[in-house]
Amino acid sequence: MMRAPVNGNLRRRQLWDKVMLGLLILGSLIVVAPLLLVLGKVFVTGFSAINLAFFTQDFQPVEAGGGGLRHAIIGTVLMNLLALLIGGVLGLAGGILLSEYPDHPVNPTLRVISDLLNGLPALLKGLVIYTLVVITTGRFSGVAGALALGLIMVPIVLRATEGVLKLVPWSVREAGLGLGLPRWRVILSLVLPAASSGVITGLMLGFARAAGEAAPLYFTAGGSQFLNFNLGQQTESLALTIYKYANEPSPLRVEQAWAAALVLTLLVLIASLLARWVTRAR
Amino acid sequence: MEEQRPLTSRPVPAAQPVERVENLKVRMQTKSLSVYYGKKLGVGNVTMPIYANKVTALIGPSGCGKTTFLRALNRMHDLTPIAHIEGEAILDGQNIYAPGVDPVEVRRKIGMVFQRPNPFPTLTIYDNVVAGLKLLGVNKKSILDEAAERSLHQSALWDEVKDRLRAPGMSLSGGQQQRLCIARALAVQPEVMLMDEPTSALDPISTQAIEDLMTTLKEHVTIAIVTHNMQQAARVSDFTGYFLTGELVEFGPTNTLFTAPKDPRTEAYITGRFG
């Protein structure tokens, strides 16, 4: 009679399966819950503080109604786009080098620098740019801010790029080389597109991370109260605004900080959806 | 309606007029070609011709070095840092390992089809076929269209895909994907086509389609094929080289090698006593 023990075993395994599944769901909830709470609070509180003036007006004193944050939104977008360009290009280049030329002599150094950069507090990256750029040029500027943000993006993009490029099957490279294509062509036109969704995810991770940074912008972009499309000038960023306004005594400013947090979150969300959509369309 | 051929008993090719080997044109030739991985010898001291517009089969048991040898013929080992090559591989009088020879130029003349179908994952059927031309800088639509149609005809895939050239290459079946890869290799009009066990991942019907293809393709290109299927070598090839433990044991016309092998090791292998 072999059936009975087999059945007993089966029932026990099914029970374990349910228990484990339950634990997994519980664990996921514990991880996701704080995120949802934060997002929920930002949406609820931020939404009530948003009005048209928020998008159409720049800084004004509290006595004059407090104005809006158009200058900060524009500054954030411009500075982050430039940062994406800087961090994206450097990060992609480094990731390609590490993945596609694994025996290149600069790789061990590159890896150490990237790890260090990853571990370095954003504040220190701001100080580096302050020393190199702000002191040299003699002023705060959006470009300096973008450089600091780009520096934050580099290691994130680099690691993500290296990882997803390594997932592209070796056969894709062989097929391209077998057609008589030069190696750089194969990498740029065949390997990179095959990994595009992963590369975009890496870029977006870096972008989102940089968009939320306030500290390094303090001594690089410098902040501003005026609308300005020229990144050669001092530039405001939403992350800076949130930090400054949240510390002000006026309840209006605190409300505006919540609204700024919501707008920043939405900007990152839109950028990430846009990136998804662009890769999907291919 | 065309006569259906039963799959099991394929007609023996009609006896061809006797060609004298001395009169054949040699497309490629290796002279004492050896491939090392680090200090370990992969395949050693191979000297053999690859005749123009013929199919040359490389057979032998697993690990005998036949694939290693094949990949040395278009400098694919350049990508493996520990691999290094000695001897010569001569294409139309030029040693492809001579200093100053660009491996990219070599691979443009010597195409390759791999063991597993490997269409470019993000590209359509059409773009897969013309990928080589496009990325080499050919942009004129009429040229690309012409090349795509010609290559797909040559690889016997045209009728199956002509209505869905914009579908992803990955949407095809395994056998179709492999013929797509053959079309892709043909589109850049190579002189030599290296095939590394092109049918080992395919079902019998796809295998037959590709074998039939080789017979017609050799009018345009010279083919060297690695296979561990002796029947396949016997069916499709004009010349055969038998490899064993990194050494070319015997090379000769396929008929001779299979019916009257000179080396007892070849005989042992083809009569199925080992391998």
Interface residues (C-beta under 8 A of the other chain):
Chain A: D103 P169 S171 V172 R173 E174 A175 G176 L177 G178 L179 G180 L181 P182 R183 R185 S189 L190 P193 A194 S196 R282
Chain B: N74 M76 L79 P81 V104 E105 V106 R107 R108 K109 G111 M112 V113 F114 R116 N118 P119 F120 P121 T122 A131 G132 L135 L136 C181 R184 A185 V188 P190
